[in-house]
């Protein structure tokens, strides 16, 4: 019996450990939300602002946006995240304003994550 335990312990020590990155992005969020954004100059530098439109039948809160800076060829040069203040009502829209990536030819904004609000939560 001790031999089986020793072999198991050795296998656990020798077996390669696998580490996976946490993926907090909700796949398919673009089915429920559309982002209309533009870059402009704000008081403290460039900003990305616009609206998040919902065609989802439930209110969404704790929404996090992914803001990507793109070069002139459309390749991602920087990525940041930003929280949306407030909630996005079902079938409605919510305004957002976040810092723009510096030195980007253009930007792309998409919903990364959100939490359903209401329905007993």
C-alpha positions in Angstrom: 0.0 0.0 0.0 2.9 2.4 0.8 4.3 1.7 -2.6 1.2 2.9 -4.4 1.1 6.1 -2.3 4.8 6.7 -3.1 4.3 6.2 -6.8 1.3 8.5 -6.8 3.2 11.2 -4.9 6.1 11.0 -7.3 3.8 11.2 -10.3 2.2 14.3 -8.9 5.5 15.9 -8.3 6.9 15.0 -11.8 3.8 15.7 -13.8 4.0 19.1 -15.5 1.8 21.7 -14.0 -0.6 23.4 -16.4 -1.5 27.0 -15.9 -4.4 28.6 -17.8 -5.0 32.3 -18.1 -8.2 33.5 -16.7 -10.6 34.7 -19.4 -13.0 37.2 -18.0 -14.4 38.1 -21.5 -17.9 36.9 -22.0 -18.0 35.2 -25.4 -20.9 36.2 -27.5 -21.6 39.6 -25.7 -21.7 41.2 -29.2 -25.0 39.4 -29.7 -26.6 41.4 -26.9 -24.8 44.7 -27.1 -23.7 47.1 -29.8 -21.1 49.8 -29.2 -21.2 53.1 -31.1 -18.0 55.0 -30.2 -15.8 57.9 -31.5 -12.5 59.4 -30.5 -12.3 63.1 -29.6 -10.2 65.5 -27.6 -11.3 65.8 -23.9 -10.1 68.3 -21.2 -7.4 65.9 -20.1 -6.5 64.4 -23.5 -8.0 62.1 -26.0 -11.2 60.2 -25.1 -13.4 57.5 -26.6 -17.1 58.2 -26.0 -20.4 56.9 -27.2 -23.3 54.6 -26.4 -23.8 51.0 -25.6 -27.0 49.7 -27.1 -28.7 46.7 -25.6 -31.0 44.3 -27.4 -31.0 42.0 -24.4 -34.2 41.6 -22.4 -32.5 42.2 -19.1 -30.7 45.1 -17.4 -26.9 44.8 -17.4 -24.5 46.2 -14.8 -20.8 46.0 -13.8 -20.0 46.3 -17.5 -16.4 46.3 -18.5 -15.3 47.5 -22.0 -12.3 46.5 -23.9 -10.6 49.5 -25.6 -8.1 48.6 -28.3 -5.8 51.0 -30.0 -5.2 50.2 -33.7 -2.5 51.2 -36.1 -3.1 52.4 -39.6 -3.2 48.8 -40.8 -5.9 47.9 -38.3 -3.6 45.8 -36.1 -4.0 46.1 -32.3 -1.2 48.1 -30.7 -2.6 48.5 -27.2 -5.4 47.1 -25.1 -7.0 48.5 -21.9 -10.2 48.0 -20.0 -12.7 50.5 -18.6 -15.8 50.2 -16.4 -19.1 51.7 -17.5 -20.8 53.7 -14.8 -24.4 52.7 -14.2 -26.5 50.1 -15.9 -27.6 49.4 -19.5 -31.4 49.0 -19.6 -33.1 46.3 -21.7 -33.7 47.6 -25.2 -32.0 50.9 -24.2 -28.7 52.6 -24.3 -26.1 54.1 -21.9 -23.5 56.7 -22.5 -19.8 56.1 -21.7 -16.6 58.1 -21.8 -13.1 56.5 -21.3 -9.5 57.6 -21.9 -8.4 56.8 -25.5 -5.2 54.9 -26.2 -2.3 57.3 -26.9 -0.7 57.3 -30.4 -3.4 55.1 -31.9 -4.6 55.7 -35.5 -8.1 54.5 -34.5 -9.8 52.6 -31.7 -12.2 49.7 -31.3 -14.4 49.3 -28.3 -16.4 46.1 -27.4 -18.2 44.8 -24.3 -15.9 42.4 -22.4 -18.1 41.4 -19.4 -21.3 42.3 -17.6 -23.6 41.1 -14.9 -27.3 40.6 -15.2 -29.2 43.0 -12.8 -32.6 42.2 -11.3 -34.7 39.1 -11.4 -34.1 38.3 -7.7 -30.4 39.1 -7.7 
